[in-house]
Amino acid sequence: MKKLSFKYLNHKLRKNLKDEVPRWIVLLVDLYITVNTFLLTFMLLKLLNIGPKTRLYDVVIYQVPIVLICALTAFLATSSYRGVIRHTGFRDVINVLITNVAYLILLSSFYWLILNTTVKPQFIFGKSVILVHFLFNVLLMIFLRILYKGIYEYYVVGGRVNKKVMIYGAGESGVITYKVLNKEEMGKTSVFGFIDDNPKKRKKKIDGLKIYNPNKLDSNFFRKNNISEIIISIQRLNSKEINDIIDRFSDTSVHLKKVPPVSKWLNGDLSPKQIKSLNIDDFLGRDPIQLENNEILNEVNGKTILITGAAGSIGSEITRQLMAYPVKKLVLLDQAESALFDLQQSCENKNCSFIVGDVRNKDKMKMIFKAFQPDIVFHAAAYKHVPLMEENPYEAISANVKGTKIVADLSVESEVDKFVMISTDKAVNPTSVMGATKRIAELYVTHLNLSGKTKFIVTRFGNVLGSNGSVIPIFKRQIADGGPLTVTSPEITRYFMTISEACQLVLEAAAIGSGGEVFVFDMGEPIKIFDLAKKIIRLSGLKYPDDINIEIVGLRPGEKLHEELLTSNEICVDTHHPKIQIAKVEQKKVTLIDKINELARLEIDDNNLKNEKFVLIAKLVEIIPEFTTDNNLFDIDSISTIAPTKN
């Protein structure tokens, strides 16, 4: 029965605390505090034999009414009772102080008037009484407000807290983050303490919270104190420093989040919703490349621009970035209807035309060039998935070679100013059908640059983070399914960049390219996919291998262990940007171009599909001698002797 009664009282207390205290009650309580501190002051000074020798009875009868009148006047004039007590902050404390200063002035003025008139001695307060009473009143009013706030947070807010966090960084940004989390009534978050690398800060406290040494925090500490998150709140952290923090807590199960830069705060204020989990961009291992937007502006201003593969990862980002410039029109082409529809929904009220079509359909492409007469073409349409194209070489050739040839040839016929092709590092010393077809497409468009008005430009880069079918979405999906994460080899490495950076490079190439160049840029050090998988697990708040394991499945058909950005006979020339270079490509003989034209016209025999695969691969090897493979799907030495069955 007692236990039930306690629960009932506790419930009633929480319910009452949730309700906002009426202002008139706050006013009455402040008046009650004022009277009591006045009487307490009188008795204390009388005990110390300080101040006037007035009786307590006379104080109550003659002086207390004056105190009430002065206090009520000051409180009403300054509206100190209007603050929400449960959210008392620094401004409320200042307001209480101002109110009591006003009250002190009124009371002192009344005391001065009494001294200059003939009245009963019972009305005389005494200077010591007024000053000590003022101090007592300020302290008690502030203390009771803070006490009420503390009780409210303990019983109401504290009762709902379902996670404890620590803030990494005890500087100004960390303190702001703490205040924001502290104010969020419905956030269900409690800050346990701060973490900082600076030894000078570790013996200090912020609002009573300890600052901890990160090197002394382990899995047992976080488990013992029930801490589930660490919020990184340091403004100028580079990717290496973020990697160090991730590695430092790799053996714990805490989830890592990050406060965005001040420039991205909403209206200059940090919102709790802006505190997000770390993503791949944060620990990519290199600083993003910043390009000159003025050159891009001058190049695309007032132009009609055709983007093939516009609904893909690269094409859609190029579209979004070009919308920030005063282009005349964007012609957006893709054969993926649903993806193109999604792009259309995000581009409403923009000067765009959306066309469902295939770059391999020459008649359709002719109609598009004739109707829109584009000034610039960004060719992003291609098949890109390596293992899938190993099984479907004809489709890779048809899309990546034939499709590119059709769009490039029509660009020459229509006298397009610039043609920018999106290539890949897999085109360098290719070991896959996809890489070989992209290499052939590179050779063809750079050859076309020798004749006609159109300037042909190639952009070659590595893997794009977050693109369709890339490793990051696959890892996230595998984590959601409970694992394991699949990695082809513990030694496999890849270059990475963000979609935004890749598209900036494409636009920059369009701006500064004069024709015939293959643009590449410094992508930093290659990243081990195995290490990347461990970091993804870590950022998901899980531990490897305790929660999620990593399974080595072996290299897939056509896959390289390490990617390259330059072929053996290419040399790099610097550009105006320190991290962007141009690969000088050797011009191929006309006979080789004839072979590419023949490859683009090639058709398959549906009755002998398996043999046709070998014939197609033989054609690729004939054009690209450096094309090699380490998988068992094709034997390059044997298929190179097979003659094609059909032209």
ChimeraX attribute file (.defattr): number of C-alpha atoms within 10 A of each C-alpha:
attribute: neighborCount
match mode: 1-to-1
recipient: residues
	/A:1	6
	/A:2	7
	/A:3	7
	/A:4	9
	/A:5	10
	/A:6	11
	/A:7	12
	/A:8	12
	/A:9	11
	/A:10	13
	/A:11	14
	/A:12	12
	/A:13	15
	/A:14	18
	/A:15	12
	/A:16	13
	/A:17	18
	/A:18	14
	/A:19	9
	/A:20	10
	/A:21	15
	/A:22	12
	/A:23	16
	/A:24	11
	/A:25	11
	/A:26	18
	/A:27	18
	/A:28	13
	/A:29	15
	/A:30	21
	/A:31	19
	/A:32	13
	/A:33	18
	/A:34	25
	/A:35	21
	/A:36	16
	/A:37	21
	/A:38	24
	/A:39	18
	/A:40	16
	/A:41	22
	/A:42	27
	/A:43	16
	/A:44	14
	/A:45	16
	/A:46	17
	/A:47	9
	/A:48	9
	/A:49	10
	/A:50	14
	/A:51	16
	/A:52	17
	/A:53	15
	/A:54	16
	/A:55	12
	/A:56	15
	/A:57	10
	/A:58	13
	/A:59	18
	/A:60	16
	/A:61	12
	/A:62	16
	/A:63	19
	/A:64	18
	/A:65	13
	/A:66	16
	/A:67	21
	/A:68	15
	/A:69	15
	/A:70	20
	/A:71	23
	/A:72	17
	/A:73	16
	/A:74	22
	/A:75	22
	/A:76	13
	/A:77	12
	/A:78	16
	/A:79	15
	/A:80	23
	/A:81	22
	/A:82	16
	/A:83	17
	/A:84	17
	/A:85	21
	/A:86	20
	/A:87	17
	/A:88	17
	/A:89	16
	/A:90	9
	/A:91	10
	/A:92	19
	/A:93	19
	/A:94	13
	/A:95	18
	/A:96	24
	/A:97	20
	/A:98	17
	/A:99	23
	/A:100	23
	/A:101	15
	/A:102	19
	/A:103	23
	/A:104	21
	/A:105	15
	/A:106	19
	/A:107	21
	/A:108	18
	/A:109	12
	/A:110	17
	/A:111	17
	/A:112	13
	/A:113	12
	/A:114	16
	/A:115	13
	/A:116	8
	/A:117	8
	/A:118	8
	/A:119	11
	/A:120	9
	/A:121	14
	/A:122	18
	/A:123	19
	/A:124	21
	/A:125	22
	/A:126	16
	/A:127	14
	/A:128	15
	/A:129	22
	/A:130	19
	/A:131	14
	/A:132	17
	/A:133	22
	/A:134	21
	/A:135	15
	/A:136	17
	/A:137	23
	/A:138	20
	/A:139	14
	/A:140	15
	/A:141	21
	/A:142	17
	/A:143	13
	/A:144	15
	/A:145	21
	/A:146	18
	/A:147	15
	/A:148	16
	/A:149	18
	/A:150	17
	/A:151	17
	/A:152	21
	/A:153	19
	/A:154	14
	/A:155	17
	/A:156	19
	/A:157	20
	/A:158	16
	/A:159	12
	/A:160	16
	/A:161	16
	/A:162	12
	/A:163	15
	/A:164	18
	/A:165	24
	/A:166	24
	/A:167	27
	/A:168	25
	/A:169	22
	/A:170	27
	/A:171	16
	/A:172	12
	/A:173	20
	/A:174	23
	/A:175	17
	/A:176	15
	/A:177	23
	/A:178	24
	/A:179	14
	/A:180	15
	/A:181	20
	/A:182	15
	/A:183	12
	/A:184	14
	/A:185	16
	/A:186	10
	/A:187	16
	/A:188	16
	/A:189	19
	/A:190	20
	/A:191	20
	/A:192	17
	/A:193	22
	/A:194	27
	/A:195	24
	/A:196	20
	/A:197	15
	/A:198	14
	/A:199	11
	/A:200	8
	/A:201	18
	/A:202	17
	/A:203	10
	/A:204	14
	/A:205	14
	/A:206	13
	/A:207	10
	/A:208	8
	/A:209	12
	/A:210	17
	/A:211	25
	/A:212	25
	/A:213	16
	/A:214	17
	/A:215	11
	/A:216	7
	/A:217	14
	/A:218	15
	/A:219	14
	/A:220	10
	/A:221	12
	/A:222	18
	/A:223	13
	/A:224	8
	/A:225	11
	/A:226	15
	/A:227	21
	/A:228	18
	/A:229	21
	/A:230	22
	/A:231	26
	/A:232	26
	/A:233	26
	/A:234	19
	/A:235	16
	/A:236	8
	/A:237	13
	/A:238	14
	/A:239	18
	/A:240	15
	/A:241	14
	/A:242	18
	/A:243	16
	/A:244	12
	/A:245	15
	/A:246	18
	/A:247	14
	/A:248	14
	/A:249	19
	/A:250	21
	/A:251	15
	/A:252	21
	/A:253	22
	/A:254	25
	/A:255	20
	/A:256	24
	/A:257	19
	/A:258	21
	/A:259	25
	/A:260	17
	/A:261	14
	/A:262	13
	/A:263	9
	/A:264	12
	/A:265	13
	/A:266	10
	/A:267	9
	/A:268	9
	/A:269	12
	/A:270	21
	/A:271	16
	/A:272	14
	/A:273	8
	/A:274	13
	/A:275	16
	/A:276	14
	/A:277	18
	/A:278	20
	/A:279	15
	/A:280	18
	/A:281	16
	/A:282	18
	/A:283	19
	/A:284	24
	/A:285	21
	/A:286	17
	/A:287	14
	/A:288	14
	/A:289	18
	/A:290	11
	/A:291	16
	/A:292	12
	/A:293	14
	/A:294	10
	/A:295	14
	/A:296	19
	/A:297	18
	/A:298	13
	/A:299	18
	/A:300	20
	/A:301	13
	/A:302	14
	/A:303	17
	/A:304	18
	/A:305	25
	/A:306	26
	/A:307	23
	/A:308	27
	/A:309	25
	/A:310	28
	/A:311	28
	/A:312	20
	/A:313	20
	/A:314	22
	/A:315	23
	/A:316	23
	/A:317	20
	/A:318	23
	/A:319	23
	/A:320	16
	/A:321	13
	/A:322	21
	/A:323	16
	/A:324	9
	/A:325	15
	/A:326	13
	/A:327	17
	/A:328	15
	/A:329	20
	/A:330	22
	/A:331	21
	/A:332	25
	/A:333	27
	/A:334	23
	/A:335	17
	/A:336	15
	/A:337	15
	/A:338	12
	/A:339	15
	/A:340	21
	/A:341	15
	/A:342	12
	/A:343	20
	/A:344	17
	/A:345	9
	/A:346	10
	/A:347	14
	/A:348	9
	/A:349	8
	/A:350	11
	/A:351	12
	/A:352	19
	/A:353	13
	/A:354	17
	/A:355	17
	/A:356	13
	/A:357	18
	/A:358	18
	/A:359	26
	/A:360	18
	/A:361	13
	/A:362	16
	/A:363	10
	/A:364	13
	/A:365	19
	/A:366	17
	/A:367	11
	/A:368	18
	/A:369	19
	/A:370	12
	/A:371	9
	/A:372	15
	/A:373	16
	/A:374	24
	/A:375	22
	/A:376	24
	/A:377	23
	/A:378	26
	/A:379	24
	/A:380	25
	/A:381	25
	/A:382	24
	/A:383	18
	/A:384	20
	/A:385	16
	/A:386	20
	/A:387	16
	/A:388	17
	/A:389	21
	/A:390	22
	/A:391	15
	/A:392	15
	/A:393	21
	/A:394	23
	/A:395	17
	/A:396	26
	/A:397	29
	/A:398	22
	/A:399	22
	/A:400	29
	/A:401	26
	/A:402	26
	/A:403	23
	/A:404	28
	/A:405	23
	/A:406	19
	/A:407	24
	/A:408	24
	/A:409	14
	/A:410	18
	/A:411	26
	/A:412	20
	/A:413	14
	/A:414	17
	/A:415	17
	/A:416	22
	/A:417	18
	/A:418	26
	/A:419	26
	/A:420	26
	/A:421	28
	/A:422	24
	/A:423	25
	/A:424	23
	/A:425	23
	/A:426	29
	/A:427	27
	/A:428	21
	/A:429	22
	/A:430	26
	/A:431	21
	/A:432	27
	/A:433	34
	/A:434	28
	/A:435	27
	/A:436	29
	/A:437	28
	/A:438	30
	/A:439	25
	/A:440	22
	/A:441	26
	/A:442	27
	/A:443	22
	/A:444	23
	/A:445	24
	/A:446	22
	/A:447	19
	/A:448	20
	/A:449	20
	/A:450	14
	/A:451	9
	/A:452	12
	/A:453	17
	/A:454	24
	/A:455	26
	/A:456	30
	/A:457	26
	/A:458	30
	/A:459	26
	/A:460	24
	/A:461	25
	/A:462	22
	/A:463	19
	/A:464	20
	/A:465	22
	/A:466	17
	/A:467	15
	/A:468	15
	/A:469	12
	/A:470	13
	/A:471	19
	/A:472	19
	/A:473	14
	/A:474	15
	/A:475	20
	/A:476	17
	/A:477	13
	/A:478	15
	/A:479	19
	/A:480	11
	/A:481	10
	/A:482	12
	/A:483	17
	/A:484	17
	/A:485	23
	/A:486	19
	/A:487	20
	/A:488	16
	/A:489	17
	/A:490	16
	/A:491	13
	/A:492	20
	/A:493	19
	/A:494	17
	/A:495	23
	/A:496	22
	/A:497	22
	/A:498	18
	/A:499	20
	/A:500	19
	/A:501	16
	/A:502	24
	/A:503	23
	/A:504	22
	/A:505	22
	/A:506	23
	/A:507	26
	/A:508	22
	/A:509	24
	/A:510	28
	/A:511	19
	/A:512	14
	/A:513	20
	/A:514	14
	/A:515	23
	/A:516	23
	/A:517	21
	/A:518	26
	/A:519	24
	/A:520	24
	/A:521	22
	/A:522	14
	/A:523	19
	/A:524	14
	/A:525	13
	/A:526	17
	/A:527	17
	/A:528	16
	/A:529	21
	/A:530	20
	/A:531	14
	/A:532	19
	/A:533	21
	/A:534	21
	/A:535	22
	/A:536	21
	/A:537	24
	/A:538	23
	/A:539	21
	/A:540	19
	/A:541	18
	/A:542	21
	/A:543	20
	/A:544	18
	/A:545	11
	/A:546	8
	/A:547	14
	/A:548	18
	/A:549	18
	/A:550	17
	/A:551	15
	/A:552	14
	/A:553	12
	/A:554	13
	/A:555	16
	/A:556	15
	/A:557	21
	/A:558	24
	/A:559	23
	/A:560	20
	/A:561	12
	/A:562	14
	/A:563	21
	/A:564	19
	/A:565	21
	/A:566	19
	/A:567	15
	/A:568	10
	/A:569	9
	/A:570	14
	/A:571	13
	/A:572	16
	/A:573	12
	/A:574	12
	/A:575	13
	/A:576	8
	/A:577	12
	/A:578	10
	/A:579	15
	/A:580	20
	/A:581	19
	/A:582	22
	/A:583	23
	/A:584	16
	/A:585	19
	/A:586	12
	/A:587	12
	/A:588	12
	/A:589	9
	/A:590	10
	/A:591	10
	/A:592	16
	/A:593	17
	/A:594	13
	/A:595	15
	/A:596	23
	/A:597	15
	/A:598	13
	/A:599	21
	/A:600	21
	/A:601	14
	/A:602	18
	/A:603	14
	/A:604	16
	/A:605	12
	/A:606	9
	/A:607	8
	/A:608	9
	/A:609	13
	/A:610	11
	/A:611	16
	/A:612	20
	/A:613	21
	/A:614	23
	/A:615	23
	/A:616	25
	/A:617	25
	/A:618	23
	/A:619	21
	/A:620	24
	/A:621	19
	/A:622	16
	/A:623	21
	/A:624	18
	/A:625	12
	/A:626	16
	/A:627	21
	/A:628	19
	/A:629	18
	/A:630	16
	/A:631	15
	/A:632	9
	/A:633	13
	/A:634	18
	/A:635	15
	/A:636	17
	/A:637	11
	/A:638	10
	/A:639	18
	/A:640	18
	/A:641	12
	/A:642	15
	/A:643	12
	/A:644	15
	/A:645	13
	/A:646	11
	/A:647	10
